[in-house]
Amino acid sequence: MVEHRIPQGIVAEATARTMFTLTRHPPAPELAECVDYHWVLHWDRRGKPPHEQRVLPNLAVHATFFPTASGVYGPGREVFSHRL
C-alpha cells in the first residue's frame, strides 16, 4: 500500500476523513509507465445520512468501477460532487 491519506482536491478534508477511507496501491510493474497508483475508496453509510463529497478537478484521468456503473473521466475543469 502506498499511502493512507486524503489527496489534494478533496473539499473539507477534515469532514471527508470521517465519511470514507482512501488507500493507494502501486500499479503492477508493466503499468507503472502510465499508471501512478490505484486508489480505493471505502464507505459504509448504512444508518447514516448521505454525504455529498465535493472534489476539485486535477490533471489526471480516472477509471472508476462501482457495482452499478463504471467509466473513464478527466481531466476535469470544474468542481464535481459524489453522493456517498
Chimera marker file (.cmm) of the C-alpha trace (Angstrom):
<marker_set name="trace">
<marker id="1" x="0.000" y="0.000" z="0.000" r="1" g="1" b="0" radius="0.5"/>
<marker id="2" x="1.375" y="3.422" z="-0.906" r="1" g="1" b="0" radius="0.5"/>
<marker id="3" x="-0.383" y="5.875" z="1.423" r="1" g="1" b="0" radius="0.5"/>
<marker id="4" x="-3.290" y="6.389" z="3.803" r="1" g="1" b="0" radius="0.5"/>
<marker id="5" x="-4.140" y="10.000" z="3.065" r="1" g="1" b="0" radius="0.5"/>
<marker id="6" x="-6.857" y="12.088" z="1.527" r="1" g="1" b="0" radius="0.5"/>
<marker id="7" x="-5.433" y="13.512" z="-1.720" r="1" g="1" b="0" radius="0.5"/>
<marker id="8" x="-5.294" y="17.143" z="-2.681" r="1" g="1" b="0" radius="0.5"/>
<marker id="9" x="-8.534" y="18.301" z="-4.212" r="1" g="1" b="0" radius="0.5"/>
<marker id="10" x="-10.864" y="16.870" z="-1.581" r="1" g="1" b="0" radius="0.5"/>
<marker id="11" x="-13.009" y="19.745" z="-0.302" r="1" g="1" b="0" radius="0.5"/>
<marker id="12" x="-13.488" y="19.839" z="3.506" r="1" g="1" b="0" radius="0.5"/>
<marker id="13" x="-10.741" y="17.287" z="4.165" r="1" g="1" b="0" radius="0.5"/>
<marker id="14" x="-11.388" y="17.039" z="7.924" r="1" g="1" b="0" radius="0.5"/>
<marker id="15" x="-15.033" y="16.108" z="7.313" r="1" g="1" b="0" radius="0.5"/>
<marker id="16" x="-14.081" y="13.771" z="4.472" r="1" g="1" b="0" radius="0.5"/>
<marker id="17" x="-11.843" y="11.769" z="6.832" r="1" g="1" b="0" radius="0.5"/>
<marker id="18" x="-14.917" y="10.930" z="8.930" r="1" g="1" b="0" radius="0.5"/>
<marker id="19" x="-17.009" y="9.882" z="5.909" r="1" g="1" b="0" radius="0.5"/>
<marker id="20" x="-14.718" y="7.490" z="3.999" r="1" g="1" b="0" radius="0.5"/>
<marker id="21" x="-11.277" y="5.927" z="3.865" r="1" g="1" b="0" radius="0.5"/>
<marker id="22" x="-8.928" y="6.168" z="0.909" r="1" g="1" b="0" radius="0.5"/>
<marker id="23" x="-5.972" y="3.893" z="0.236" r="1" g="1" b="0" radius="0.5"/>
<marker id="24" x="-3.471" y="3.957" z="-2.607" r="1" g="1" b="0" radius="0.5"/>
<marker id="25" x="-1.800" y="0.912" z="-4.139" r="1" g="1" b="0" radius="0.5"/>
<marker id="26" x="1.151" y="0.823" z="-6.549" r="1" g="1" b="0" radius="0.5"/>
<marker id="27" x="0.464" y="-0.421" z="-10.083" r="1" g="1" b="0" radius="0.5"/>
<marker id="28" x="1.851" y="-3.645" z="-11.472" r="1" g="1" b="0" radius="0.5"/>
<marker id="29" x="5.338" y="-3.084" z="-12.936" r="1" g="1" b="0" radius="0.5"/>
<marker id="30" x="4.043" y="-3.377" z="-16.503" r="1" g="1" b="0" radius="0.5"/>
<marker id="31" x="1.588" y="-0.500" z="-15.845" r="1" g="1" b="0" radius="0.5"/>
<marker id="32" x="3.968" y="1.791" z="-13.931" r="1" g="1" b="0" radius="0.5"/>
<marker id="33" x="4.852" y="3.829" z="-17.024" r="1" g="1" b="0" radius="0.5"/>
<marker id="34" x="1.287" y="5.072" z="-17.417" r="1" g="1" b="0" radius="0.5"/>
<marker id="35" x="-0.372" y="4.479" z="-14.008" r="1" g="1" b="0" radius="0.5"/>
<marker id="36" x="0.754" y="6.398" z="-10.909" r="1" g="1" b="0" radius="0.5"/>
<marker id="37" x="-1.340" y="4.394" z="-8.469" r="1" g="1" b="0" radius="0.5"/>
<marker id="38" x="-4.660" y="2.677" z="-7.917" r="1" g="1" b="0" radius="0.5"/>
<marker id="39" x="-6.815" y="4.246" z="-5.246" r="1" g="1" b="0" radius="0.5"/>
<marker id="40" x="-9.676" y="2.663" z="-3.399" r="1" g="1" b="0" radius="0.5"/>
<marker id="41" x="-12.432" y="4.456" z="-1.515" r="1" g="1" b="0" radius="0.5"/>
<marker id="42" x="-14.487" y="2.684" z="1.107" r="1" g="1" b="0" radius="0.5"/>
<marker id="43" x="-17.521" y="3.973" z="2.931" r="1" g="1" b="0" radius="0.5"/>
<marker id="44" x="-20.339" y="2.482" z="4.915" r="1" g="1" b="0" radius="0.5"/>
<marker id="45" x="-23.186" y="4.952" z="5.294" r="1" g="1" b="0" radius="0.5"/>
<marker id="46" x="-25.775" y="2.386" z="6.471" r="1" g="1" b="0" radius="0.5"/>
<marker id="47" x="-27.957" y="4.044" z="9.077" r="1" g="1" b="0" radius="0.5"/>
<marker id="48" x="-26.327" y="7.417" z="8.434" r="1" g="1" b="0" radius="0.5"/>
<marker id="49" x="-27.475" y="10.329" z="6.295" r="1" g="1" b="0" radius="0.5"/>
<marker id="50" x="-25.976" y="10.579" z="2.782" r="1" g="1" b="0" radius="0.5"/>
<marker id="51" x="-22.840" y="12.674" z="2.354" r="1" g="1" b="0" radius="0.5"/>
<marker id="52" x="-22.182" y="14.871" z="-0.698" r="1" g="1" b="0" radius="0.5"/>
<marker id="53" x="-18.398" y="14.969" z="-1.252" r="1" g="1" b="0" radius="0.5"/>
<marker id="54" x="-17.022" y="17.786" z="-3.410" r="1" g="1" b="0" radius="0.5"/>
<marker id="55" x="-13.730" y="17.356" z="-5.262" r="1" g="1" b="0" radius="0.5"/>
<marker id="56" x="-11.573" y="19.875" z="-7.107" r="1" g="1" b="0" radius="0.5"/>
<marker id="57" x="-10.501" y="18.767" z="-10.586" r="1" g="1" b="0" radius="0.5"/>
<marker id="58" x="-6.939" y="17.707" z="-11.379" r="1" g="1" b="0" radius="0.5"/>
<marker id="59" x="-4.937" y="16.886" z="-14.469" r="1" g="1" b="0" radius="0.5"/>
<marker id="60" x="-5.489" y="13.145" z="-14.327" r="1" g="1" b="0" radius="0.5"/>
<marker id="61" x="-7.667" y="10.553" z="-15.982" r="1" g="1" b="0" radius="0.5"/>
<marker id="62" x="-9.619" y="8.293" z="-13.640" r="1" g="1" b="0" radius="0.5"/>
<marker id="63" x="-11.173" y="4.918" z="-14.407" r="1" g="1" b="0" radius="0.5"/>
<marker id="64" x="-13.933" y="4.219" z="-11.891" r="1" g="1" b="0" radius="0.5"/>
<marker id="65" x="-15.677" y="0.983" z="-11.001" r="1" g="1" b="0" radius="0.5"/>
<marker id="66" x="-18.841" y="0.805" z="-8.905" r="1" g="1" b="0" radius="0.5"/>
<marker id="67" x="-21.211" y="-2.149" z="-8.504" r="1" g="1" b="0" radius="0.5"/>
<marker id="68" x="-23.792" y="-0.429" z="-10.713" r="1" g="1" b="0" radius="0.5"/>
<marker id="69" x="-21.640" y="1.666" z="-13.081" r="1" g="1" b="0" radius="0.5"/>
<marker id="70" x="-18.132" y="2.310" z="-14.370" r="1" g="1" b="0" radius="0.5"/>
<marker id="71" x="-16.446" y="4.849" z="-16.603" r="1" g="1" b="0" radius="0.5"/>
<marker id="72" x="-13.353" y="6.826" z="-17.554" r="1" g="1" b="0" radius="0.5"/>
<marker id="73" x="-13.277" y="10.518" z="-16.620" r="1" g="1" b="0" radius="0.5"/>
<marker id="74" x="-10.985" y="13.533" z="-16.799" r="1" g="1" b="0" radius="0.5"/>
<marker id="75" x="-9.094" y="15.673" z="-16.812" r="1" g="1" b="0" radius="0.5"/>
<marker id="76" x="-11.818" y="17.839" z="-15.314" r="1" g="1" b="0" radius="0.5"/>
<marker id="77" x="-12.340" y="21.585" z="-15.366" r="1" g="1" b="0" radius="0.5"/>
<marker id="78" x="-14.991" y="22.048" z="-12.684" r="1" g="1" b="0" radius="0.5"/>
<marker id="79" x="-15.582" y="21.040" z="-9.086" r="1" g="1" b="0" radius="0.5"/>
<marker id="80" x="-17.612" y="17.835" z="-9.014" r="1" g="1" b="0" radius="0.5"/>
<marker id="81" x="-19.574" y="16.036" z="-6.324" r="1" g="1" b="0" radius="0.5"/>
<marker id="82" x="-20.290" y="12.431" z="-5.489" r="1" g="1" b="0" radius="0.5"/>
<marker id="83" x="-23.041" y="11.338" z="-3.118" r="1" g="1" b="0" radius="0.5"/>
<marker id="84" x="-21.950" y="8.658" z="-0.645" r="1" g="1" b="0" radius="0.5"/>
<link id1="1" id2="2" r="1" g="1" b="0" radius="0.2"/>
<link id1="2" id2="3" r="1" g="1" b="0" radius="0.2"/>
<link id1="3" id2="4" r="1" g="1" b="0" radius="0.2"/>
<link id1="4" id2="5" r="1" g="1" b="0" radius="0.2"/>
<link id1="5" id2="6" r="1" g="1" b="0" radius="0.2"/>
<link id1="6" id2="7" r="1" g="1" b="0" radius="0.2"/>
<link id1="7" id2="8" r="1" g="1" b="0" radius="0.2"/>
<link id1="8" id2="9" r="1" g="1" b="0" radius="0.2"/>
<link id1="9" id2="10" r="1" g="1" b="0" radius="0.2"/>
<link id1="10" id2="11" r="1" g="1" b="0" radius="0.2"/>
<link id1="11" id2="12" r="1" g="1" b="0" radius="0.2"/>
<link id1="12" id2="13" r="1" g="1" b="0" radius="0.2"/>
<link id1="13" id2="14" r="1" g="1" b="0" radius="0.2"/>
<link id1="14" id2="15" r="1" g="1" b="0" radius="0.2"/>
<link id1="15" id2="16" r="1" g="1" b="0" radius="0.2"/>
<link id1="16" id2="17" r="1" g="1" b="0" radius="0.2"/>
<link id1="17" id2="18" r="1" g="1" b="0" radius="0.2"/>
<link id1="18" id2="19" r="1" g="1" b="0" radius="0.2"/>
<link id1="19" id2="20" r="1" g="1" b="0" radius="0.2"/>
<link id1="20" id2="21" r="1" g="1" b="0" radius="0.2"/>
<link id1="21" id2="22" r="1" g="1" b="0" radius="0.2"/>
<link id1="22" id2="23" r="1" g="1" b="0" radius="0.2"/>
<link id1="23" id2="24" r="1" g="1" b="0" radius="0.2"/>
<link id1="24" id2="25" r="1" g="1" b="0" radius="0.2"/>
<link id1="25" id2="26" r="1" g="1" b="0" radius="0.2"/>
<link id1="26" id2="27" r="1" g="1" b="0" radius="0.2"/>
<link id1="27" id2="28" r="1" g="1" b="0" radius="0.2"/>
<link id1="28" id2="29" r="1" g="1" b="0" radius="0.2"/>
<link id1="29" id2="30" r="1" g="1" b="0" radius="0.2"/>
<link id1="30" id2="31" r="1" g="1" b="0" radius="0.2"/>
<link id1="31" id2="32" r="1" g="1" b="0" radius="0.2"/>
<link id1="32" id2="33" r="1" g="1" b="0" radius="0.2"/>
<link id1="33" id2="34" r="1" g="1" b="0" radius="0.2"/>
<link id1="34" id2="35" r="1" g="1" b="0" radius="0.2"/>
<link id1="35" id2="36" r="1" g="1" b="0" radius="0.2"/>
<link id1="36" id2="37" r="1" g="1" b="0" radius="0.2"/>
<link id1="37" id2="38" r="1" g="1" b="0" radius="0.2"/>
<link id1="38" id2="39" r="1" g="1" b="0" radius="0.2"/>
<link id1="39" id2="40" r="1" g="1" b="0" radius="0.2"/>
<link id1="40" id2="41" r="1" g="1" b="0" radius="0.2"/>
<link id1="41" id2="42" r="1" g="1" b="0" radius="0.2"/>
<link id1="42" id2="43" r="1" g="1" b="0" radius="0.2"/>
<link id1="43" id2="44" r="1" g="1" b="0" radius="0.2"/>
<link id1="44" id2="45" r="1" g="1" b="0" radius="0.2"/>
<link id1="45" id2="46" r="1" g="1" b="0" radius="0.2"/>
<link id1="46" id2="47" r="1" g="1" b="0" radius="0.2"/>
<link id1="47" id2="48" r="1" g="1" b="0" radius="0.2"/>
<link id1="48" id2="49" r="1" g="1" b="0" radius="0.2"/>
<link id1="49" id2="50" r="1" g="1" b="0" radius="0.2"/>
<link id1="50" id2="51" r="1" g="1" b="0" radius="0.2"/>
<link id1="51" id2="52" r="1" g="1" b="0" radius="0.2"/>
<link id1="52" id2="53" r="1" g="1" b="0" radius="0.2"/>
<link id1="53" id2="54" r="1" g="1" b="0" radius="0.2"/>
<link id1="54" id2="55" r="1" g="1" b="0" radius="0.2"/>
<link id1="55" id2="56" r="1" g="1" b="0" radius="0.2"/>
<link id1="56" id2="57" r="1" g="1" b="0" radius="0.2"/>
<link id1="57" id2="58" r="1" g="1" b="0" radius="0.2"/>
<link id1="58" id2="59" r="1" g="1" b="0" radius="0.2"/>
<link id1="59" id2="60" r="1" g="1" b="0" radius="0.2"/>
<link id1="60" id2="61" r="1" g="1" b="0" radius="0.2"/>
<link id1="61" id2="62" r="1" g="1" b="0" radius="0.2"/>
<link id1="62" id2="63" r="1" g="1" b="0" radius="0.2"/>
<link id1="63" id2="64" r="1" g="1" b="0" radius="0.2"/>
<link id1="64" id2="65" r="1" g="1" b="0" radius="0.2"/>
<link id1="65" id2="66" r="1" g="1" b="0" radius="0.2"/>
<link id1="66" id2="67" r="1" g="1" b="0" radius="0.2"/>
<link id1="67" id2="68" r="1" g="1" b="0" radius="0.2"/>
<link id1="68" id2="69" r="1" g="1" b="0" radius="0.2"/>
<link id1="69" id2="70" r="1" g="1" b="0" radius="0.2"/>
<link id1="70" id2="71" r="1" g="1" b="0" radius="0.2"/>
<link id1="71" id2="72" r="1" g="1" b="0" radius="0.2"/>
<link id1="72" id2="73" r="1" g="1" b="0" radius="0.2"/>
<link id1="73" id2="74" r="1" g="1" b="0" radius="0.2"/>
<link id1="74" id2="75" r="1" g="1" b="0" radius="0.2"/>
<link id1="75" id2="76" r="1" g="1" b="0" radius="0.2"/>
<link id1="76" id2="77" r="1" g="1" b="0" radius="0.2"/>
<link id1="77" id2="78" r="1" g="1" b="0" radius="0.2"/>
<link id1="78" id2="79" r="1" g="1" b="0" radius="0.2"/>
<link id1="79" id2="80" r="1" g="1" b="0" radius="0.2"/>
<link id1="80" id2="81" r="1" g="1" b="0" radius="0.2"/>
<link id1="81" id2="82" r="1" g="1" b="0" radius="0.2"/>
<link id1="82" id2="83" r="1" g="1" b="0" radius="0.2"/>
<link id1="83" id2="84" r="1" g="1" b="0" radius="0.2"/>
</marker_set>
